[in-house]
Amino acid sequence: MVESPDLPLAPYRIENGMKCFELIAEPVLQELLPDIYMQGYGYNGSIPGPTIVVETGDWVRIRVINHLPEATSVHWHGLDVPNTMDGVPPIEPSPRIEPGYGMDYIFQIINPPGTHMYHSHYHTLRQEMLGLCGLFIIQNKQEKHIHRDIAYMLQEFHLSGLPRGELRPGAYSIDPLSDGFNFFTMNGRCFPSTSPVQVRLGERMRIRLANIGMQGHPMHLHGVQMLETAYDGNEVPPWRQLLRSTVFVAPGETRDVQFVAWNPGFWPFHCHIPHHTSNNFTIPIGGMFTTIQVAR
């Protein structure tokens, strides 16, 4: 079962054999650290939105309701869908969703199992950088060798009004036009508020990484080597898989890695760009950083 620490899985119901999800695009007050919030756009009350999990062959209906003060759309990043469902108005025939209205995106999952994303593709410069995105996972329920399946969305934000090098309680607006980022998140949280992951000694773990933002992130795991097994939702042939201690995830990309948890201890997992492991350039470790505990 796929897990996305600090994020819920999107609930669904079955109607006439179709998996039916609902996403509400709305202003969100997201807590990054204790008593430090950012005011952005999200889905179903969180930034990023809930993680959608489906299987190859599923028919899905994703009802998107717009509670934003502006029009929006949703693009299913990396998924092969009909042109009218791809969510890029006015370039495509897919309509925009006006405030107070909704739209049903209906399509069949024809991609193989893999890691993908969803995000706004209308006024992308603003809406993506205000937080409108989520993880979209096509799982393989027949898989037996993976014991823990963990997914992370990587994002960066510029919070306005917070003096550089300081952390003050409060709610801060996001400047979506700035490239001077001061907060870096994994599933919408900054360390030390990212939830640690616990895995038992000898278990095989998959980590799914998705990057929706502006900057690349070389993700580094301590304690074990990672085997790169998928790029952009597509499996890497076994003879081309490489053992890595650091995996670079460029904007718009997803990466899957696997490893056997043979080395007990508390192991950091983090972006290796130093500024990305701080909170507003304060000295203690923060930002795009979490821990994996391998327990005996």
C-alpha positions as CSV (number, residue, x, y, z in Angstrom):
1,M,0.0,0.0,0.0
2,V,1.3,3.4,-1.0
3,E,1.9,5.9,1.9
4,S,2.5,9.6,1.7
5,P,3.7,10.8,5.1
6,D,1.8,13.9,6.4
7,L,-0.7,13.6,3.5
8,P,-3.9,11.6,3.3
9,L,-4.8,9.3,0.5
10,A,-7.7,10.6,-1.5
11,P,-10.9,8.7,-0.7
12,Y,-13.1,7.4,-3.5
13,R,-16.3,5.5,-4.0
14,I,-17.3,3.0,-6.7
15,E,-20.1,4.0,-9.0
16,N,-21.0,1.7,-11.9
17,G,-17.5,0.2,-11.8
18,M,-15.8,3.6,-11.8
19,K,-13.5,5.0,-9.1
20,C,-14.9,8.4,-8.2
21,F,-12.7,11.0,-6.5
22,E,-13.3,14.6,-5.5
23,L,-10.8,17.5,-5.4
24,I,-11.8,20.9,-4.0
25,A,-9.4,23.6,-5.1
26,E,-9.4,26.3,-2.4
27,P,-7.3,28.7,-0.4
28,V,-5.4,26.8,2.3
29,L,-3.6,27.7,5.4
30,Q,-0.8,25.2,5.6
31,E,1.3,24.7,8.7
32,L,5.0,24.2,7.8
33,L,6.5,24.3,11.3
34,P,4.8,24.7,14.7
35,D,2.9,28.0,14.6
36,I,4.4,29.0,11.2
37,Y,1.8,28.9,8.4
38,M,1.7,29.8,4.7
39,Q,-1.4,31.1,2.9
40,G,-1.6,29.4,-0.5
41,Y,-3.8,27.3,-2.8
42,G,-4.4,23.6,-2.3
43,Y,-6.8,20.7,-2.7
44,N,-9.0,19.4,0.1
45,G,-7.4,21.6,2.7
46,S,-3.8,20.7,2.2
47,I,-0.7,21.6,0.2
48,P,0.0,19.4,-1.7
49,G,-3.4,17.9,-2.1
50,P,-4.3,14.3,-1.2
51,T,-2.5,11.4,-2.9
52,I,-4.6,9.7,-5.6
53,V,-3.9,6.0,-5.9
54,V,-5.3,3.9,-8.7
55,E,-4.5,0.8,-10.8
56,T,-3.9,0.2,-14.5
57,G,-7.2,-0.5,-16.2
58,D,-9.3,1.6,-13.7
59,W,-11.9,4.0,-15.0
60,V,-11.8,7.1,-12.9
61,R,-13.9,10.2,-12.4
62,I,-12.2,13.0,-10.6
63,R,-14.7,15.8,-9.8
64,V,-12.8,19.1,-9.4
65,I,-14.8,21.8,-7.6
66,N,-13.4,25.3,-7.7
67,H,-13.6,27.4,-4.5
68,L,-10.8,29.7,-5.6
69,P,-11.3,33.4,-6.4
70,E,-10.1,32.6,-10.0
71,A,-10.5,30.0,-12.8
72,T,-8.4,26.9,-12.6
73,S,-7.8,23.5,-14.3
74,V,-6.1,20.2,-13.4
75,H,-3.5,18.5,-15.6
76,W,-2.7,14.8,-15.1
77,H,1.1,15.0,-15.4
78,G,2.6,12.0,-17.2
79,L,-0.7,10.3,-17.8
80,D,-2.0,9.3,-21.2
81,V,-5.5,10.8,-21.3
82,P,-7.8,12.2,-24.0
83,N,-7.1,15.8,-25.2
84,T,-10.3,17.1,-23.6
85,M,-9.2,15.7,-20.2
86,D,-5.6,17.0,-20.2
87,G,-6.5,20.3,-18.4
88,V,-4.5,23.0,-20.3
89,P,-7.0,25.7,-21.4
90,P,-7.1,27.5,-23.8
91,I,-4.3,25.6,-25.6
92,E,-6.4,22.4,-25.6
93,P,-10.2,21.8,-25.8
94,S,-10.2,21.0,-22.1
95,P,-12.3,23.8,-20.4
96,R,-11.2,26.0,-17.5
97,I,-13.2,25.7,-14.3
98,E,-14.7,29.0,-13.2
99,P,-15.0,30.0,-9.5
100,G,-18.0,28.3,-8.0
101,Y,-18.2,25.6,-10.7
102,G,-16.9,22.1,-11.1
103,M,-15.8,19.7,-13.8
104,D,-15.6,15.9,-14.1
105,Y,-12.4,14.5,-15.5
106,I,-13.2,11.0,-16.8
107,F,-10.6,8.7,-18.3
108,Q,-9.2,5.2,-18.1
109,I,-5.8,4.5,-16.6
110,I,-3.8,3.0,-19.5
111,N,-0.3,3.8,-18.2
112,P,1.6,1.0,-16.4
113,P,2.2,1.2,-12.7
114,G,4.3,4.2,-11.8
115,T,4.6,7.6,-10.1
116,H,2.9,10.7,-11.5
117,M,1.5,14.0,-10.4
118,Y,-1.5,16.3,-10.8
119,H,-1.4,20.1,-10.8
120,S,-3.0,23.3,-12.1
121,H,-2.2,24.2,-15.7
122,Y,-4.1,27.4,-15.8
123,H,-2.2,30.6,-14.8
124,T,0.5,28.1,-14.0
125,L,3.0,30.6,-12.9
126,R,0.7,31.7,-10.0
127,Q,-1.3,28.6,-9.2
128,E,1.5,26.0,-9.2
129,M,3.7,28.1,-7.1
130,L,0.9,28.8,-4.7
131,G,0.7,25.1,-4.1
132,L,-1.9,23.5,-6.4
133,C,-0.5,20.0,-7.0
134,G,-0.6,16.4,-5.7
135,L,0.8,12.9,-6.2
136,F,-0.9,10.5,-8.6
137,I,0.2,6.9,-8.1
138,I,-0.6,3.9,-10.3
139,Q,0.1,1.0,-8.0
140,N,0.6,-2.7,-8.7
141,K,-1.3,-4.7,-6.1
142,Q,0.3,-7.9,-7.4
143,E,3.7,-6.7,-6.2
144,K,5.0,-8.9,-3.4
145,H,8.6,-7.8,-2.8
146,I,8.0,-4.2,-1.6
147,H,7.2,-4.0,2.1
148,R,7.0,-0.2,2.4
149,D,6.0,2.2,-0.4
150,I,6.6,5.8,0.5
151,A,5.8,8.9,-1.8
152,Y,7.0,12.5,-1.4
153,M,6.2,15.7,-3.3
154,L,9.1,18.2,-3.3
155,Q,8.2,21.9,-3.3
156,E,9.7,25.3,-2.6
157,F,8.1,28.5,-1.6
158,H,8.9,32.2,-0.9
159,L,7.1,33.4,2.2
160,S,6.8,37.2,2.3
161,G,7.1,39.3,5.4
162,L,9.4,37.0,7.4
163,P,12.9,38.5,7.9
164,R,15.7,36.4,6.5
165,G,17.4,34.3,9.2
166,E,14.4,34.5,11.6
167,L,11.5,32.2,12.4
168,R,8.5,34.0,13.9
169,P,5.0,32.5,14.6
170,G,2.4,33.8,12.2
171,A,0.6,33.3,8.8
172,Y,2.6,34.4,5.8
173,S,1.5,34.9,2.2
174,I,3.3,33.1,-0.6
175,D,4.9,35.2,-3.4
176,P,4.5,33.0,-6.4
177,L,6.6,35.3,-8.6
178,S,9.7,35.2,-6.5
179,D,12.6,32.8,-7.2
180,G,14.2,33.6,-3.9
181,F,12.8,30.6,-2.0
182,N,13.1,30.4,1.7
183,F,11.1,27.3,2.6
184,F,11.6,23.8,1.1
185,T,9.1,21.1,1.8
186,M,8.5,17.3,1.7
187,N,4.7,16.6,1.5
188,G,4.0,20.2,2.7
189,R,6.2,20.1,5.8
190,C,9.6,21.3,6.8
191,F,12.0,19.4,9.1
192,P,11.7,18.9,12.0
193,S,7.9,18.7,11.4
194,T,8.3,16.1,8.6
195,S,7.2,12.7,10.0
196,P,9.9,10.1,10.2
197,V,9.5,6.7,8.5
198,Q,10.1,3.5,10.3
199,V,11.0,0.3,8.5
200,R,12.0,-3.1,9.9
201,L,15.4,-4.6,9.4
202,G,15.5,-6.6,6.2
203,E,12.4,-5.0,4.6
204,R,12.5,-3.7,1.0
205,M,11.5,-0.1,0.7
206,R,10.5,2.0,-2.3
207,I,10.7,5.8,-2.2
208,R,8.8,7.7,-4.9
209,L,9.9,11.3,-5.5
210,A,8.0,14.0,-7.4
211,N,9.2,17.5,-8.1
212,I,6.6,20.1,-9.1
213,G,8.6,23.2,-8.5
214,M,11.3,25.5,-10.0
215,Q,14.5,24.0,-8.7
216,G,16.1,20.5,-8.9
217,H,16.7,18.5,-5.8
218,P,19.6,15.9,-5.4
219,M,18.0,13.7,-2.8
220,H,20.6,11.9,-0.7
221,L,20.1,8.9,1.6
222,H,22.5,8.0,4.4
223,G,23.2,4.4,5.4
224,V,22.4,2.4,2.3
225,Q,22.6,2.7,-1.5
226,M,19.5,3.3,-3.5
227,L,18.7,1.5,-6.8
228,E,17.0,3.8,-9.4
229,T,14.1,1.7,-10.7
230,A,11.8,4.2,-12.5
231,Y,11.9,7.6,-14.2
232,D,8.7,9.6,-14.8
233,G,6.5,6.6,-14.0
234,N,8.4,4.3,-16.4
235,E,10.3,1.3,-15.2
236,V,14.1,1.3,-15.8
237,P,15.2,-2.1,-17.4
238,P,17.2,-4.1,-14.7
239,W,20.4,-3.9,-16.8
240,R,20.3,-0.1,-16.7
241,Q,19.4,0.4,-13.0
242,L,22.2,2.1,-11.1
243,L,23.1,2.1,-7.4
244,R,23.1,5.7,-6.1
245,S,23.6,7.5,-2.9
246,T,22.1,10.6,-4.4
247,V,19.3,10.8,-7.0
248,F,18.6,14.1,-8.8
249,V,15.0,15.0,-9.4
250,A,14.5,17.8,-11.9
251,P,11.4,20.0,-12.1
252,G,8.5,18.1,-13.6
253,E,10.2,14.7,-13.0
254,T,9.5,11.7,-10.8
255,R,12.0,9.1,-9.7
256,D,11.5,5.8,-7.9
257,V,14.3,4.2,-5.8
258,Q,14.4,0.9,-3.9
259,F,16.7,-0.5,-1.2
260,V,16.8,-3.2,1.4
261,A,16.9,-1.8,4.9
262,W,19.9,-3.9,6.1
263,N,21.7,-1.2,8.2
264,P,20.0,-0.4,11.5
265,G,19.8,3.2,12.8
266,F,18.3,6.6,12.2
267,W,19.3,7.7,8.7
268,P,18.8,11.2,7.2
269,F,17.1,11.6,3.8
270,H,17.4,15.1,2.4
271,C,18.1,17.4,-0.5
272,H,21.9,17.9,-0.8
273,I,21.7,21.6,-1.7
274,P,22.6,23.3,1.7
275,H,20.1,26.2,1.4
276,H,17.3,23.6,0.9
277,T,18.0,22.1,4.3
278,S,17.3,25.2,6.3
279,N,14.2,27.1,7.3
280,N,14.4,30.7,6.1
281,F,18.2,30.4,6.2
282,T,18.3,29.7,10.0
283,I,21.2,27.5,11.2
284,P,19.5,24.4,12.6
285,I,18.7,21.6,10.1
286,G,15.3,22.2,8.4
287,G,13.6,22.3,5.1
288,M,13.7,19.3,2.7
289,F,14.9,16.8,5.3
290,T,13.4,13.8,7.0
291,T,14.6,10.6,8.7
292,I,14.2,6.9,8.1
293,Q,14.6,4.6,11.1
294,V,15.7,1.0,10.4
295,A,14.7,-0.9,13.5
296,R,15.9,-4.4,14.5
